[in-house]
């Protein structure tokens, strides 16, 4: 199989989308390692916290696919309870950015949101449900414009875009 990978002819699809075979092979290897750990008792699901690992794939504004992983199956420190990473989607519109977040089984009062410039921090810290995600937004936003609604386990945050700050300044040249 290794010979097949080396001999595989490069195509225009590779230039446009990258090498899906390698991406999916890496995900398969991680899933195999996760299942092996679960079957051999290295991952404990007896605490009532489900083990979640997944990925979403979408085509970004640059025309290339973006694969985003989510879940709580990442390696963790023994005894430390990890927070699940919720599935999120960022929708860019002309004058605003909408962020859709799946947070099943929580009350709206348990959700903490913090926004600044280009970062949205989402967290839920309840005894039976823990979620956490820091999202880098595609452009700067006005934190004071943030509004959020939560219904049926889906959080929607709307943020107004702001014009990029002008960087730098003119420099006067002194001398003769």
C-alpha positions as CSV (number, residue, x, y, z in Angstrom):
1,X,0.0,0.0,0.0
2,X,2.9,2.4,0.7
3,X,4.1,1.8,-2.8
4,X,0.7,2.8,-4.2
5,X,0.9,6.1,-2.3
6,X,4.3,6.8,-3.7
7,X,3.3,5.9,-7.3
8,X,0.0,7.7,-7.2
9,X,0.0,10.3,-10.0
10,X,-0.5,13.9,-8.8
11,X,-3.7,15.4,-10.3
12,X,-5.2,18.9,-10.5
13,X,-7.6,17.8,-7.7
14,X,-4.5,17.5,-5.4
15,X,-3.6,21.1,-6.1
16,X,-7.1,22.3,-5.5
17,X,-8.1,20.2,-2.5
18,X,-5.0,18.7,-1.0
19,X,-4.6,15.0,-0.4
20,X,-7.8,13.6,1.1
21,X,-6.3,10.1,1.3
22,X,-3.7,11.3,3.8
23,X,-6.3,13.3,5.8
24,X,-8.7,10.4,6.0
25,X,-5.9,7.9,6.8
26,X,-4.8,10.1,9.7
27,X,-8.4,10.2,11.0
28,X,-8.8,6.4,10.6
29,X,-5.6,5.9,12.6
30,X,-6.8,8.2,15.4
31,X,-10.2,6.4,15.5
32,X,-8.4,3.1,15.7
33,X,-6.2,4.3,18.6
34,X,-9.3,5.7,20.3
35,X,-11.2,2.4,20.0
36,X,-8.1,0.4,21.1
37,X,-7.8,2.6,24.2
38,X,-11.5,2.2,25.0
39,X,-11.4,-1.6,24.6
40,X,-8.3,-1.9,26.8
41,X,-9.7,0.3,29.5
42,X,-7.5,3.4,29.0
43,X,-10.5,5.6,28.4
44,X,-13.2,5.5,31.1
45,X,-16.8,6.1,30.0
46,X,-18.2,4.9,33.4
47,X,-18.3,8.5,34.7
48,X,-21.5,9.1,32.7
49,X,-19.7,11.4,30.3
50,X,-20.1,10.2,26.7
51,X,-16.9,9.9,24.6
52,X,-17.4,12.1,21.6
53,X,-15.1,12.5,18.6
54,X,-16.1,13.7,15.2
55,X,-15.3,16.1,12.4
56,X,-17.1,18.4,10.1
57,X,-16.0,19.2,6.6
58,X,-17.0,22.3,4.6
59,X,-15.7,24.3,1.7
60,X,-14.3,27.6,2.9
61,X,-14.5,31.0,1.1
62,X,-11.1,30.2,-0.4
63,X,-12.7,27.3,-2.2
64,X,-10.7,24.6,-0.3
65,X,-12.2,22.1,2.1
66,X,-11.7,22.7,5.8
67,X,-11.8,19.8,8.3
68,X,-12.7,20.7,11.8
69,X,-12.5,18.1,14.6
70,X,-14.7,18.3,17.7
71,X,-15.4,16.2,20.8
72,X,-13.8,15.3,24.1
73,X,-11.7,12.3,23.0
74,X,-8.4,14.1,23.1
75,X,-5.7,12.8,25.5
76,X,-6.3,14.2,29.0
77,X,-4.6,14.3,32.3
78,X,-5.7,11.4,34.5
79,X,-8.4,12.5,37.0
80,X,-9.1,15.6,35.0
81,X,-12.6,15.8,33.5
82,X,-12.5,17.2,30.0
83,X,-15.1,19.4,28.4
84,X,-16.6,18.5,25.1
85,X,-15.9,20.7,22.2
86,X,-19.3,21.5,20.6
87,X,-20.0,21.4,16.9
88,X,-19.9,24.9,15.5
89,X,-20.5,26.7,12.2
90,X,-19.5,30.2,11.3
91,X,-21.6,32.0,8.7
92,X,-20.1,35.1,7.2
93,X,-22.5,37.7,5.9
94,X,-21.8,41.1,4.5
95,X,-22.2,43.2,7.7
96,X,-22.3,40.5,10.4
97,X,-21.0,37.1,11.5
98,X,-23.3,34.4,12.8
99,X,-22.0,31.6,14.9
100,X,-24.2,28.5,15.4
101,X,-23.3,26.1,18.3
102,X,-24.8,22.8,19.3
103,X,-25.1,22.6,23.1
104,X,-27.6,19.9,23.8
105,X,-29.0,19.3,27.3
106,X,-28.0,22.6,28.9
107,X,-30.0,25.6,30.1
108,X,-29.4,29.0,28.6
109,X,-28.4,30.3,32.1
110,X,-25.5,27.8,32.1
111,X,-23.9,29.2,28.9
112,X,-21.0,31.7,29.3
113,X,-20.1,33.8,26.3
114,X,-17.1,36.2,26.0
115,X,-16.3,38.1,22.9
116,X,-13.4,40.4,22.0
117,X,-12.0,41.7,18.7
118,X,-11.7,38.3,16.8
119,X,-12.3,35.8,19.5
120,X,-15.5,34.1,20.8
121,X,-15.2,32.0,23.9
122,X,-18.1,29.6,24.6
123,X,-18.3,27.5,27.8
124,X,-20.7,25.5,29.9
125,X,-19.6,24.1,33.2
126,X,-22.3,22.0,34.8
127,X,-21.8,18.9,36.9
128,X,-23.2,16.6,34.2
129,X,-22.3,18.7,31.1
130,X,-19.2,20.5,30.2
131,X,-18.6,22.3,26.8
132,X,-15.8,24.6,25.8
133,X,-14.6,26.2,22.6
134,X,-12.6,29.2,21.6
135,X,-13.4,30.4,18.1
136,X,-11.2,32.7,16.1
137,X,-13.6,34.8,14.0
138,X,-12.9,35.6,10.4
139,X,-12.9,39.3,11.0
140,X,-12.9,41.8,13.8
141,X,-16.3,42.4,15.5
142,X,-17.9,44.9,17.8
143,X,-18.3,43.1,21.2
144,X,-21.1,45.6,22.2
145,X,-23.2,44.5,19.2
146,X,-23.3,40.8,20.3
147,X,-26.7,39.2,20.6
148,X,-27.5,35.5,21.3
149,X,-30.5,33.2,21.3
150,X,-30.8,29.6,22.5
151,X,-33.5,27.2,21.5
152,X,-33.7,23.4,21.4
153,X,-30.0,22.9,22.2
154,X,-28.8,25.3,19.5
155,X,-27.1,28.6,20.3
156,X,-26.9,31.4,17.7
157,X,-24.6,34.3,18.3
158,X,-24.8,37.3,16.0
159,X,-21.9,39.8,15.9
160,X,-21.5,43.0,13.8
161,X,-18.4,43.3,11.7
162,X,-16.2,46.3,12.2
163,X,-13.9,47.9,9.6
164,X,-10.3,46.8,10.0
165,X,-8.3,49.3,12.0
166,X,-5.8,51.3,10.0
167,X,-2.4,50.1,10.9
168,X,0.7,52.3,10.8
169,X,1.0,56.0,10.2
170,X,2.8,58.5,7.9
171,X,6.3,59.3,9.0
172,X,7.7,62.8,8.4
173,X,11.3,62.8,7.2
174,X,13.5,65.3,8.9
175,X,16.8,66.7,7.7
176,X,18.0,68.7,4.8
